[in-house]
Amino acid sequence: FRGRGIGTALCATVEQNARSLFGTSALYLFTLDQQAWYTHLGWSMLESCSWCGRAGDIMFKKILRHYPTRR
């Protein structure tokens, strides 16, 4: 299913829900091999680490709360 926008839509939904339901200002994730893809979505590298002997990276993304605009 790669290339169909499913992952991008899933990430956007997680970000929106974290922002609106929990007031979260940053998200963190661990990835073994998709650093470039997450970087394309606005994520930044925090630090390298390993999991079960496999090298990967912890990444983060600041998310801004959206406040309703007054009319």
Backbone bond lengths (Angstrom), bond angles and torsions (degrees), N, CA, C in turn:
res aa  C-N    CA-C-N  psi(-1)  N-CA   C-N-CA  omega(-1)  CA-C   N-CA-C  phi
1 F - - - 1.455 - - 1.522 112.56 -
2 R 1.331 117.72 7.53 1.461 120.06 179.88 1.524 110.49 -63.38
3 G 1.322 114.37 148.45 1.453 120.24 177.40 1.517 114.94 83.68
4 R 1.317 117.86 5.53 1.468 121.05 -178.09 1.524 112.86 -105.53
5 G 1.331 117.66 1.42 1.456 120.98 177.54 1.511 114.95 84.69
6 I 1.318 117.63 6.24 1.470 120.76 -177.98 1.524 111.12 -67.19
7 G 1.325 117.20 -45.61 1.464 120.93 179.03 1.511 112.10 -63.35
8 T 1.330 116.62 -41.34 1.464 121.13 178.31 1.525 110.32 -62.73
9 A 1.324 116.97 -44.02 1.465 121.20 178.87 1.525 111.10 -65.08
10 L 1.326 116.95 -40.19 1.464 120.70 178.31 1.525 110.95 -62.69
11 C 1.335 117.04 -45.85 1.473 120.49 178.42 1.523 110.84 -61.66
12 A 1.331 117.73 -42.65 1.458 121.04 179.62 1.526 111.10 -62.46
13 T 1.325 117.11 -39.06 1.464 121.28 178.75 1.523 111.22 -66.27
14 V 1.334 116.96 -42.97 1.469 120.79 178.17 1.528 109.55 -62.20
15 E 1.323 117.63 -45.22 1.465 121.28 179.42 1.520 111.26 -61.49
16 Q 1.321 116.92 -45.59 1.463 120.91 -179.23 1.527 111.12 -62.92
17 N 1.325 117.16 -44.90 1.464 120.23 179.62 1.518 111.78 -67.00
18 A 1.316 117.93 -39.81 1.470 120.40 177.91 1.520 110.23 -62.10
19 R 1.308 115.48 -39.01 1.464 120.95 -179.25 1.523 111.03 -70.34
20 S 1.314 117.59 -50.27 1.463 120.52 -172.41 1.523 113.80 -81.24
21 L 1.327 117.95 -36.02 1.459 119.87 -176.65 1.520 113.36 -86.32
22 F 1.312 115.94 -34.41 1.461 119.58 -172.38 1.512 113.98 -117.43
23 G 1.311 119.03 -7.53 1.457 121.71 -179.23 1.521 112.78 67.12
24 T 1.316 116.46 24.30 1.457 122.10 -177.60 1.515 110.44 -66.49
25 S 1.336 116.36 141.65 1.460 120.28 178.71 1.525 112.38 -107.77
26 A 1.331 117.80 -10.80 1.467 120.54 178.39 1.522 109.33 -153.33
27 L 1.324 114.93 148.55 1.463 121.98 176.27 1.519 108.50 -122.31
28 Y 1.330 116.10 151.60 1.456 122.44 179.23 1.519 108.74 -130.04
29 L 1.337 115.92 147.50 1.455 120.11 176.03 1.520 109.50 -148.11
30 F 1.319 115.24 161.52 1.465 122.42 174.36 1.513 107.27 -115.68
31 T 1.328 116.57 134.23 1.453 120.87 176.54 1.519 109.93 -136.54
32 L 1.308 114.84 140.94 1.464 120.55 177.74 1.520 111.52 -83.18
33 D 1.343 117.14 -37.70 1.461 118.17 -170.32 1.522 115.74 -149.77
34 Q 1.321 118.62 12.69 1.469 120.02 -177.69 1.530 112.38 -114.31
35 Q 1.335 117.31 31.08 1.457 121.57 -177.96 1.528 112.07 -58.05
36 A 1.320 117.52 -44.96 1.464 120.87 -177.73 1.532 111.11 -62.86
37 W 1.330 117.08 -40.35 1.461 120.50 -179.65 1.527 110.82 -64.86
38 Y 1.347 116.33 -46.20 1.465 119.24 178.77 1.521 111.10 -65.43
39 T 1.320 118.24 -36.95 1.464 121.16 176.86 1.529 109.57 -59.71
40 H 1.314 116.84 -40.66 1.465 121.90 177.56 1.534 111.28 -60.36
41 L 1.332 117.05 -30.16 1.469 121.86 179.18 1.529 112.96 -88.02
42 G 1.340 117.17 4.69 1.459 120.22 176.08 1.513 115.55 100.64
43 W 1.325 117.77 5.92 1.460 121.42 178.04 1.525 109.72 -82.21
44 S 1.333 116.54 153.87 1.461 122.76 178.46 1.517 109.94 -122.86
45 M 1.319 114.88 150.66 1.468 121.22 178.44 1.525 109.79 -74.99
46 L 1.320 116.86 129.72 1.461 121.30 176.36 1.518 109.61 -97.75
47 E 1.329 116.83 -54.84 1.463 120.12 176.71 1.519 111.00 -165.53
48 S 1.317 114.13 156.13 1.463 120.55 176.10 1.517 109.24 -84.42
49 C 1.313 116.23 150.56 1.462 121.11 177.64 1.526 107.41 -159.19
50 S 1.310 116.04 -174.40 1.458 118.97 176.99 1.521 109.40 -134.71
51 W 1.306 114.75 155.71 1.454 122.49 178.70 1.516 106.84 -138.19
52 C 1.305 116.50 122.89 1.465 122.20 -178.18 1.526 111.34 51.19
53 G 1.323 115.81 38.27 1.450 120.96 177.99 1.514 115.55 80.37
54 R 1.328 117.75 4.50 1.467 121.79 179.93 1.521 110.05 -108.15
55 A 1.319 116.11 133.14 1.459 121.27 -179.39 1.525 110.81 -73.43
56 G 1.304 115.67 139.65 1.457 122.12 177.60 1.511 109.66 -157.18
57 D 1.303 116.33 -171.15 1.465 121.65 -178.73 1.515 110.80 -136.23
58 I 1.329 114.81 146.43 1.455 122.19 169.45 1.519 105.86 -94.28
59 M 1.315 115.64 129.64 1.455 121.19 -178.94 1.522 108.83 -122.51
60 F 1.340 116.07 158.84 1.462 120.36 178.97 1.520 109.56 -139.96
61 K 1.331 113.76 159.92 1.459 120.74 175.59 1.510 108.28 -144.84
62 K 1.325 115.73 125.05 1.462 120.24 173.57 1.521 107.81 -78.59
63 I 1.295 115.33 133.83 1.464 119.85 177.28 1.514 108.13 -122.30
64 L 1.296 115.30 134.01 1.457 121.06 -177.71 1.511 109.65 -93.49
65 R 1.314 114.92 140.76 1.460 119.26 175.40 1.509 108.88 -73.84
66 H 1.294 116.02 139.82 1.469 121.08 176.57 1.521 108.00 -98.85
67 Y 1.302 114.49 121.54 1.447 119.41 177.94 1.528 108.84 -100.94
68 P 1.317 117.10 143.14 1.472 119.23 178.69 1.521 109.96 -61.62
69 T 1.305 115.75 140.81 1.453 119.49 177.46 1.529 109.44 -88.49
70 R 1.303 114.65 145.08 1.468 119.27 177.54 1.521 109.34 -85.38
71 R 1.282 115.11 143.28 1.466 119.45 178.94 1.496 110.30 -109.05
